[in-house]
Amino acid sequence: MRVTIITFAMVLLLGIQLSAQAKFKVLRNFGSGTDGNVPAGPLRLDSRGNLYGVTSGGPGLLSGVGLVFELTPQKTGGWHENILHVFTGGSGSAYPWGGILFDTAGNLFGTAEGYGSYAVGGIFELSPTNSGWNFSMLYSQGAGPGVVFDKVGNLYGYIGGSFYGAVGELSPGSGAWNYTQLYSFCPLYGCPDGYNMPAPPIWDGKGNLWGTTFQGGISQSPCTAAFGCGVIFEMTPNGDGTWTYNVMHEFASSSTDGQSPIGGLVMDAAGNFYGSTWIGGAYNQGTIFEFSYTGGQWVETVLYDFPDCAQGCMVEGTLARDKAGNLYGTAAGGNGNCAGYTCGVVFKLAPQKGGTWKYSVLANFTPTTGGFQPFHGVILDSSGNLFGVTSGFGKYGFGTAFEITP
């Protein structure tokens, strides 16, 4: 394990604020009976401004095992939904989850989780044709949520492996895709290396893969999770086709460290990483952190501790970062009451002079104004507009797709 030092930023909370400028708009209410139910991953934006995503159910209110959809902006200001593929039970089928990817030819790639003999989990491809989209299952031994491309078209992520999963590579070959296991989690009792990746890894500028795990790592106090509080890891290529796995940080390394990330990492131009944790921190309601190489070692800095669930807590999904260095995310909590549970928020964390950060709530969900549980983070377009999904409520009760214009 590499040395990790935990520090705490000089965070001055300059008043938790609700943004008066942000405008919220529902783009799609899921569950009408002809489309999907319950979005199951973050949205993806293409170069033409279309949005893509997956749902875990539909079409129909209580039918199917999910679908892939496209939302296209209309000149009238509305959005039109195209259903690209509907999954069905049985061989070669699955429950889609995680984000969507595109290659340079316009093919779409995603991941799906299986459910015994009823649905097969793995990696799928949708290829555009004049008459629709052709579906093919590239790999059927489990994958996700989500994968990432390298520069030559290979796919990497939480793919295959033993009971605890593995970091794997899927490479296009002559008529088929070839799987290579790069690292299998839990070689030692107690899984000190971590396991259960909540999001695909990302590349740094040197060709290394970085990611998080939700479980494994430290499993004793101050960790409050029975199966460990997760880790940050790095995968480095050895030049001979093999890779070395390094645990870079174990969450719950102190009583005020974050625990159990339910999202991946984002990186800035200087090679610093940013992420969030679901629980832990000074108030045990989650944190936002920076992980940077400082003074010859990797250092974790807690940028923000969530102190009040009424303004959001327990971050879920990977953060988004804009060119100005602002961080955006989704969390539980908020003031809305969704059948006895809080409805969730979209938040912004903005860097200030002197190393401080300012937290504000951009959207506070209620049952009638946008949905419930925005689990999967948000994405940004080139104009700074935010897009995301909720997992419940909305007009038909099965979630929404939304836009926030700052």
C-alpha positions as CSV (number, residue, x, y, z in Angstrom):
1,M,0.0,0.0,0.0
2,R,1.2,3.5,-0.7
3,V,1.4,6.1,2.0
4,T,-1.7,8.2,2.4
5,I,-2.0,11.2,4.7
6,I,-5.4,12.6,5.5
7,T,-5.7,16.4,5.9
8,F,-8.6,18.7,6.2
9,A,-9.1,21.8,4.1
10,M,-9.7,25.2,5.5
11,V,-13.3,24.9,4.7
12,L,-15.4,27.9,5.6
13,L,-19.1,27.4,5.1
14,L,-20.2,30.7,3.8
15,G,-23.8,30.0,4.4
16,I,-25.6,27.0,2.9
17,Q,-27.7,28.6,0.2
18,L,-30.4,27.7,-2.2
19,S,-29.6,29.0,-5.7
20,A,-32.2,31.6,-6.7
21,Q,-30.8,31.6,-10.3
22,A,-30.9,28.0,-11.2
23,K,-33.9,26.9,-13.3
24,F,-35.2,23.4,-13.0
25,K,-37.1,21.6,-15.9
26,V,-38.4,18.1,-16.2
27,L,-37.5,16.7,-19.6
28,R,-39.2,13.3,-19.3
29,N,-41.6,11.5,-16.9
30,F,-40.9,7.8,-17.0
31,G,-43.6,5.1,-16.5
32,S,-46.3,6.3,-18.8
33,G,-46.9,2.6,-19.9
34,T,-45.1,2.9,-23.2
35,D,-41.5,3.7,-22.0
36,G,-39.1,2.7,-19.3
37,N,-39.4,2.7,-15.5
38,V,-36.8,3.8,-13.0
39,P,-33.6,5.2,-14.7
40,A,-30.6,3.0,-13.7
41,G,-27.6,5.0,-14.6
42,P,-26.3,8.5,-15.4
43,L,-27.2,10.2,-18.7
44,R,-24.8,10.5,-21.6
45,L,-24.7,13.5,-23.9
46,D,-23.7,13.2,-27.6
47,S,-22.2,16.0,-29.8
48,R,-25.7,16.9,-31.2
49,G,-27.2,17.5,-27.7
50,N,-29.1,14.2,-27.5
51,L,-29.3,12.4,-24.1
52,Y,-29.0,8.7,-23.7
53,G,-29.7,6.4,-20.7
54,V,-31.1,3.2,-19.4
55,T,-34.0,2.1,-17.2
56,S,-34.3,-1.0,-15.1
57,G,-37.9,-1.8,-16.1
58,G,-40.4,-1.3,-18.9
59,P,-41.9,-0.7,-21.3
60,G,-45.1,-1.0,-19.3
61,L,-45.6,-0.2,-15.6
62,L,-44.5,-3.6,-14.2
63,S,-43.1,-5.4,-17.2
64,G,-39.8,-6.0,-18.9
65,V,-36.2,-5.9,-17.6
66,G,-35.3,-2.5,-18.9
67,L,-34.4,-0.5,-22.0
68,V,-32.1,2.0,-23.6
69,F,-33.6,5.4,-24.5
70,E,-32.6,8.5,-26.3
71,L,-34.0,12.0,-25.6
72,T,-33.8,14.5,-28.4
73,P,-34.4,18.2,-28.0
74,Q,-37.2,19.7,-30.2
75,K,-37.4,23.2,-31.7
76,T,-40.6,23.7,-29.7
77,G,-38.6,23.4,-26.5
78,G,-39.8,19.9,-25.6
79,W,-37.9,16.6,-25.7
80,H,-38.8,13.5,-27.8
81,E,-38.0,10.0,-26.5
82,N,-36.8,7.2,-28.8
83,I,-36.6,3.7,-27.4
84,L,-33.5,2.1,-28.9
85,H,-33.7,-1.3,-27.4
86,V,-35.9,-3.2,-25.1
87,F,-34.4,-6.1,-23.0
88,T,-36.4,-9.2,-22.4
89,G,-35.9,-12.2,-20.1
90,G,-33.8,-15.1,-21.1
91,S,-30.5,-15.9,-22.7
92,G,-28.6,-12.9,-24.1
93,S,-30.7,-10.4,-22.1
94,A,-30.2,-8.4,-18.9
95,Y,-31.0,-5.5,-16.6
96,P,-29.1,-2.5,-18.0
97,W,-27.3,-0.4,-15.4
98,G,-24.6,2.3,-15.5
99,G,-23.7,4.9,-18.1
100,I,-23.7,4.6,-21.9
101,L,-20.5,5.0,-24.1
102,F,-20.1,5.8,-27.8
103,D,-17.2,4.8,-30.1
104,T,-16.1,7.0,-33.0
105,A,-18.4,5.1,-35.4
106,G,-21.5,5.9,-33.4
107,N,-21.9,2.5,-31.8
108,L,-23.4,2.5,-28.3
109,F,-22.0,0.3,-25.5
110,G,-23.4,-0.4,-22.0
111,T,-23.4,-2.9,-19.2
112,A,-26.1,-5.0,-17.6
113,E,-26.5,-7.1,-14.5
114,G,-27.9,-10.6,-14.6
115,Y,-30.5,-12.4,-12.4
116,G,-29.9,-16.1,-12.5
117,S,-31.3,-17.8,-15.6
118,Y,-33.8,-15.0,-16.1
119,A,-31.3,-12.4,-17.4
120,V,-27.6,-12.5,-18.4
121,G,-25.3,-9.8,-17.2
122,G,-22.4,-8.4,-19.2
123,I,-21.5,-5.9,-21.9
124,F,-23.7,-5.1,-24.8
125,E,-23.4,-3.1,-28.1
126,L,-26.1,-1.3,-30.1
127,S,-25.1,-0.4,-33.7
128,P,-27.1,2.1,-35.7
129,T,-28.7,0.9,-39.0
130,N,-31.2,2.4,-41.5
131,S,-33.9,0.4,-39.8
132,G,-33.0,0.8,-36.2
133,W,-30.3,-0.4,-33.8
134,N,-28.8,-3.9,-33.9
135,F,-28.2,-5.5,-30.4
136,S,-25.4,-7.9,-29.6
137,M,-24.0,-9.2,-26.3
138,L,-20.2,-8.9,-26.4
139,Y,-19.6,-10.5,-23.0
140,S,-22.0,-12.4,-20.7
141,Q,-20.1,-13.1,-17.5
142,G,-21.1,-10.0,-15.6
143,A,-20.0,-6.3,-15.8
144,G,-20.8,-2.8,-14.6
145,P,-22.0,-0.4,-13.7
146,G,-20.5,1.2,-16.8
147,V,-17.2,0.8,-18.6
148,V,-14.5,3.1,-20.1
149,F,-12.6,3.0,-23.4
150,D,-8.9,3.3,-23.9
151,K,-7.4,5.1,-27.0
152,V,-7.6,2.1,-29.2
153,G,-11.1,0.9,-28.4
154,N,-10.6,-1.6,-25.6
155,L,-13.1,-1.6,-22.7
156,Y,-12.2,-1.6,-19.0
157,G,-14.2,-1.8,-15.9
158,Y,-15.6,-4.1,-13.2
159,I,-15.9,-7.1,-15.6
160,G,-16.0,-10.8,-14.8
161,G,-13.9,-12.4,-12.2
162,S,-14.7,-14.5,-9.1
163,F,-17.4,-13.9,-6.5
164,Y,-15.9,-10.5,-5.6
165,G,-15.4,-9.4,-9.2
166,A,-12.4,-8.2,-11.1
167,V,-10.9,-5.3,-13.1
168,G,-11.1,-6.6,-16.6
169,E,-10.4,-5.7,-20.2
170,L,-12.5,-6.5,-23.2
171,S,-10.7,-6.2,-26.6
172,P,-12.2,-6.4,-30.1
173,G,-10.9,-9.3,-32.1
174,S,-11.7,-11.1,-35.3
175,G,-15.4,-11.8,-35.0
176,A,-15.5,-11.6,-31.3
177,W,-14.4,-9.7,-28.2
178,N,-11.7,-11.2,-26.0
179,Y,-11.7,-10.9,-22.2
180,T,-8.6,-10.5,-20.0
181,Q,-8.7,-10.4,-16.3
182,L,-6.3,-7.7,-15.0
183,Y,-6.9,-8.0,-11.3
184,S,-9.2,-10.2,-9.1
185,F,-10.4,-8.6,-5.9
186,C,-10.1,-10.1,-2.4
187,P,-6.9,-12.2,-2.7
188,L,-6.7,-12.0,1.2
189,Y,-9.3,-12.7,3.8
190,G,-11.3,-9.6,4.7
191,C,-10.7,-8.0,1.3
192,P,-8.2,-5.3,2.4
193,D,-7.8,-4.4,-1.3
194,G,-11.5,-3.5,-1.6
195,Y,-14.3,-4.8,-3.8
196,N,-17.6,-3.7,-5.3
197,M,-16.8,-0.9,-7.7
198,P,-19.7,1.7,-7.8
199,A,-18.6,3.3,-11.1
200,P,-16.1,2.6,-13.9
201,P,-12.5,3.6,-13.5
202,I,-11.0,6.7,-15.2
203,W,-7.6,7.3,-16.9
204,D,-4.9,9.6,-15.6
205,G,-2.5,11.4,-17.9
206,K,0.1,8.5,-17.7
207,G,-2.1,5.6,-18.8
208,N,-3.0,4.4,-15.3
209,L,-6.6,3.5,-14.2
210,W,-8.0,5.0,-11.0
211,G,-11.2,4.0,-9.2
212,T,-13.0,3.4,-6.0
213,T,-14.6,0.5,-4.2
214,F,-17.7,0.7,-2.0
215,Q,-16.6,-2.2,0.2
216,G,-13.5,-3.8,1.5
217,G,-10.5,-2.0,3.0
218,I,-10.8,-1.1,6.6
219,S,-13.5,-3.2,8.3
220,Q,-13.0,-2.2,12.0
221,S,-13.6,1.0,13.9
222,P,-13.9,3.8,12.9
223,C,-15.5,2.0,9.9
224,T,-19.1,1.5,10.6
225,A,-19.8,-0.9,7.6
226,A,-19.6,-4.7,8.3
227,F,-17.9,-5.4,5.0
228,G,-15.4,-2.5,4.9
229,C,-15.6,1.1,4.0
230,G,-13.9,1.0,0.6
231,V,-10.7,2.2,-1.0
232,I,-9.2,4.3,-3.8
233,F,-7.1,2.2,-6.1
234,E,-4.7,2.7,-9.0
235,M,-4.0,0.1,-11.8
236,T,-0.6,0.6,-13.5
237,P,0.4,-1.3,-16.8
238,N,3.6,-3.2,-16.5
239,G,4.4,-3.1,-20.3
240,D,4.0,-6.9,-20.8
241,G,0.2,-7.1,-20.8
242,T,0.0,-7.4,-17.0
243,W,-1.1,-4.8,-14.5
244,T,-0.3,-3.9,-10.9
245,Y,-3.0,-3.0,-8.5
246,N,-2.2,-0.5,-5.7
247,V,-4.4,0.6,-2.8
248,M,-3.8,4.3,-2.6
249,H,-6.2,5.2,0.2
250,E,-8.4,3.3,2.7
251,F,-11.5,5.1,3.7
252,A,-12.3,5.4,7.4
253,S,-8.5,5.9,8.0
254,S,-9.5,8.3,10.8
255,S,-12.6,9.1,12.8
256,T,-13.4,12.1,10.5
257,D,-12.6,10.4,7.2
258,G,-15.3,9.6,4.7
259,Q,-16.7,6.1,4.3
260,S,-18.3,4.0,1.5
261,P,-18.1,5.9,-1.8
262,I,-21.1,5.4,-4.1
263,G,-19.4,7.0,-7.1
264,G,-16.2,7.2,-9.0
265,L,-13.5,9.8,-9.4
266,V,-13.2,12.9,-11.6
267,M,-9.8,14.5,-12.4
268,D,-8.6,18.0,-13.2
269,A,-5.9,19.1,-15.6
270,A,-3.3,19.0,-12.9
271,G,-4.0,15.3,-12.1
272,N,-5.9,15.9,-8.9
273,F,-8.8,13.6,-8.2
274,Y,-12.2,14.5,-6.7
275,G,-14.9,12.2,-5.2
276,S,-17.4,11.8,-2.5
277,T,-18.4,9.3,0.2
278,W,-21.9,8.2,1.3
279,I,-21.3,8.3,5.0
280,G,-18.5,9.1,7.4
281,G,-16.9,12.5,7.9
282,A,-17.2,14.8,10.9
283,Y,-21.0,14.4,11.0
284,N,-21.3,10.9,9.6
285,Q,-23.4,12.2,6.7
286,G,-20.8,12.0,3.9
287,T,-17.9,14.0,2.5
288,I,-16.5,15.5,-0.7
289,F,-12.8,15.0,-1.0
290,E,-9.7,15.8,-3.1
291,F,-6.9,13.3,-3.6
292,S,-3.7,14.9,-4.8
293,Y,0.0,14.2,-5.1
294,T,1.6,16.6,-2.6
295,G,5.1,16.6,-1.1
296,G,6.1,13.3,-2.7
297,Q,3.0,11.4,-1.5
298,W,-0.7,11.1,-2.1
299,V,-2.8,13.1,0.3
300,E,-6.6,13.1,0.9
301,T,-8.1,16.4,1.8
302,V,-11.8,16.6,2.9
303,L,-13.2,19.6,1.1
304,Y,-16.7,19.5,2.6
305,D,-18.5,17.6,5.4
306,F,-22.2,17.5,5.1
307,P,-23.6,18.9,8.4
308,D,-27.3,19.0,7.8
309,C,-29.4,16.5,5.8
310,A,-32.1,19.2,5.3
311,Q,-29.6,20.7,2.8
312,G,-28.4,17.3,1.4
313,C,-26.3,14.5,2.7
314,M,-25.1,11.0,1.7
315,V,-23.8,11.7,-1.8
316,E,-24.7,9.1,-4.5
317,G,-23.2,9.1,-8.0
318,T,-20.0,10.4,-9.5
319,L,-19.3,14.2,-9.3
320,A,-19.2,16.4,-12.3
321,R,-16.6,19.2,-12.6
322,D,-16.7,22.3,-14.8
323,K,-13.9,24.4,-16.3
324,A,-13.9,26.8,-13.4
325,G,-13.3,24.0,-10.9
326,N,-16.8,23.8,-9.5
327,L,-18.1,20.4,-8.4
328,Y,-21.7,19.2,-8.9
329,G,-23.4,16.2,-7.5
330,T,-26.6,14.5,-6.2
331,A,-27.4,13.5,-2.7
332,A,-30.1,12.3,-0.4
333,G,-31.7,14.6,2.2
334,G,-33.3,17.9,1.3
335,N,-36.6,19.4,2.5
336,G,-39.0,17.4,0.3
337,N,-41.1,14.6,1.8
338,C,-41.4,11.6,-0.5
339,A,-43.7,9.1,1.3
340,G,-41.8,9.4,4.5
341,Y,-38.3,9.8,3.0
342,T,-36.4,12.9,1.9
343,C,-36.5,13.4,-1.9
344,G,-32.8,14.4,-2.5
345,V,-30.9,17.4,-3.9
346,V,-28.6,18.6,-6.6
347,F,-25.7,20.6,-5.1
348,K,-22.7,22.7,-6.2
349,L,-19.4,23.1,-4.4
350,A,-17.5,26.1,-5.6
351,P,-13.8,26.9,-4.8
352,Q,-13.2,30.3,-3.1
353,K,-10.1,32.4,-2.5
354,G,-7.9,31.2,0.3
355,G,-8.8,27.5,-0.1
356,T,-12.3,27.7,1.1
357,W,-15.3,26.1,-0.6
358,K,-18.9,27.3,-0.9
359,Y,-21.8,24.9,-0.8
360,S,-25.2,25.6,-2.4
361,V,-28.3,23.7,-3.3
362,L,-29.3,24.0,-6.9
363,A,-32.5,21.8,-6.7
364,N,-34.4,20.5,-3.8
365,F,-36.7,17.7,-5.0
366,T,-40.3,17.2,-4.0
367,P,-42.9,14.6,-5.2
368,T,-44.6,17.2,-7.5
369,T,-41.5,19.1,-8.8
370,G,-39.1,16.7,-10.3
371,G,-39.0,13.2,-8.7
372,F,-37.3,11.3,-5.9
373,Q,-33.8,10.0,-5.3
374,P,-31.4,11.5,-7.9
375,F,-29.0,8.5,-7.4
376,H,-26.8,8.8,-10.5
377,G,-25.1,12.2,-10.4
378,V,-25.4,14.9,-13.0
379,I,-23.6,15.7,-16.3
380,L,-22.6,19.0,-17.9
381,D,-23.0,20.3,-21.4
382,S,-20.7,23.0,-22.9
383,S,-23.0,25.8,-21.7
384,G,-22.9,24.7,-18.1
385,N,-26.4,23.1,-18.1
386,L,-26.8,20.1,-15.8
387,F,-28.7,16.9,-16.7
388,G,-29.7,14.0,-14.5
389,V,-32.3,11.5,-13.6
390,T,-34.4,10.6,-10.6
391,S,-35.4,7.0,-9.5
392,G,-39.0,7.6,-8.5
393,F,-42.0,9.9,-8.3
394,G,-42.6,12.4,-11.1
395,K,-45.9,12.4,-13.0
396,Y,-46.2,8.6,-13.3
397,G,-44.2,7.6,-10.2
398,F,-41.2,5.9,-11.9
399,G,-38.7,8.7,-12.1
400,T,-37.8,11.6,-14.4
401,A,-35.1,13.1,-16.5
402,F,-34.3,16.7,-15.7
403,E,-32.3,19.8,-16.7
404,I,-30.9,22.5,-14.4
405,T,-29.9,25.8,-16.0
406,P,-27.6,27.7,-13.6
